[in-house]
């Protein structure tokens, strides 16, 4: 039981460290909070809320994986190295793909509701 408790403790520490150290994580969290607020104001459906929650998890997880990969590469290859750069760039690219995909889905969910509100 003690090991289980510590595993959760370390996982939460990882999330907090990611938030403290990564500027992009702060941006993702800020956007997530805005989307939650907008979802409440526009009364999105349960299914739309579930989709948003899944997307939050995917984007935040991708950012955490990116941070882990970058830190690991920095430890393994502290000097400038083209292969290390590729690993870090590809990892960052994966985050960008997830964030853009989430943004497009967010637009699909929210733009019609905003248009209806304006009319």
C-alpha positions in Angstrom: 0.0 0.0 0.0 2.9 2.3 0.8 4.4 1.8 -2.7 1.0 2.7 -4.2 0.7 5.9 -2.2 4.3 6.9 -3.2 3.6 6.2 -6.8 0.7 8.7 -6.8 2.8 11.2 -4.8 5.6 11.0 -7.4 3.1 11.3 -10.3 1.6 14.4 -8.8 5.1 15.8 -8.2 5.7 15.2 -11.9 2.6 17.1 -12.9 3.5 20.0 -10.6 7.1 20.1 -11.9 5.9 20.1 -15.5 3.6 23.0 -14.7 6.3 25.0 -12.8 9.1 24.4 -15.4 7.3 24.4 -18.7 5.9 27.6 -20.1 3.8 25.7 -22.7 2.2 23.7 -19.8 1.0 27.0 -18.3 -0.5 28.0 -21.7 -2.2 24.6 -22.0 -3.7 24.9 -18.5 -4.8 28.5 -19.1 -6.6 27.4 -22.3 -8.1 24.4 -20.5 -9.6 26.7 -17.9 -10.9 29.1 -20.5 -12.5 26.2 -22.4 -14.1 24.9 -19.2 -15.5 28.4 -18.4 -16.7 28.8 -22.0 -18.3 25.3 -21.9 -20.2 26.3 -18.8 -21.4 29.6 -20.2 -22.4 28.1 -23.5 -23.9 25.0 -21.9 -22.1 22.4 -24.0 -23.6 18.9 -24.0 -22.3 16.0 -21.9 -20.7 14.4 -24.9 -19.0 17.6 -25.9 -17.8 18.0 -22.3 -16.4 14.4 -22.4 -14.6 15.2 -25.7 -13.1 18.3 -24.1 -11.9 16.4 -21.1 -10.3 13.7 -23.2 -8.6 16.4 -25.3 -7.3 18.1 -22.1 -5.8 14.8 -21.0 -4.2 14.1 -24.3 -2.6 17.5 -24.7 -1.4 17.7 -21.1 -0.1 14.2 -21.3 1.7 15.0 -24.5 3.3 18.0 -22.9 4.4 15.9 -19.9 5.9 13.2 -22.3 7.7 15.9 -24.2 9.2 17.3 -21.0 10.3 13.8 -19.9 11.9 13.2 -23.3 13.6 16.6 -23.3 15.0 16.1 -19.8 16.2 12.5 -20.7 17.9 13.8 -23.9 19.6 16.6 -21.9 21.0 14.1 -19.4 22.2 11.6 -22.1 23.5 14.3 -24.4 24.4 17.5 -22.6 26.4 18.9 -25.6 24.8 19.9 -28.9 24.1 16.9 -31.0 22.0 16.7 -34.2 20.3 13.4 -33.2 19.4 14.8 -29.7 18.0 17.8 -31.5 15.8 15.6 -33.7 14.5 13.7 -30.7 13.6 16.9 -28.9 12.1 18.6 -32.0 10.0 15.5 -32.9 8.7 15.3 -29.3 7.8 19.0 -29.4 6.1 18.4 -32.8 3.9 15.7 -31.3 2.7 18.2 -28.7 2.0 20.7 -31.4 0.0 18.1 -33.5 -2.2 17.2 -30.4 -2.7 20.9 -29.5 -3.7 21.8 -33.1 -6.0 18.8 -33.3 -7.6 19.8 -30.0 -8.0 23.4 -31.1 -9.8 22.3 -34.3 -12.1 20.1 -32.4 -12.7 22.9 -30.0 -13.6 25.2 -32.8 -16.0 22.6 -34.2 -17.7 22.4 -30.8 -17.7 26.1 -29.9 -18.0 28.2 -33.0 -21.6 27.1 -33.9 -22.7 27.8 -30.3 -21.0 31.3 -30.4 -22.7 32.0 -33.7 -26.1 31.0 -32.3 -25.4 33.3 -29.3 -24.6 36.2 -31.5 -27.8 35.8 -33.7 
